[in-house]
Amino acid sequence: MALKQALQTLNNAVQDLTSLHVQTYSGSISFEQHGDNATFDNLRGMLASGKGADSTDLAVELKLETLVKFDGDSYNFVAKENVSDELFKLHKDALDSGLKTRLGLMEMMKNIFD
């Protein structure tokens, strides 16, 4: 049973490493922190739904989005207007960071099996 769970965990990790998805938003978010409400996953859920929690004001727009798959296929979205050079740089830096992290993790996995 432990081997099956370990293999499932490894499979999930490999699937996560095979793509990189970066979204860059612009706007404003205002919320009061109540216990575990102010977590990254909650914020990500609010951004995906476009709705804030009870104590959250959410006024954001998706400006840039990139999905890069392991085989090199990619999807890119750029908003028609109001995308500053700063947002482009932030988005590019996030992509570079994500790619470096994945390459490092893949190298670590390779070393484990060598």
Buried (B, 14 or more C-beta within 10 A) or exposed (E): EEEEEEEEEEEEEEEEBEBBEBBBBBEEBEBEEEEEBBEEEBBEEBBEEEEBBEEBEBEBEBBBBBBBEEEEEEEEEBBEEEBEEEBBEBBBEBBEEBEEEBEEBBEEBEEEEE
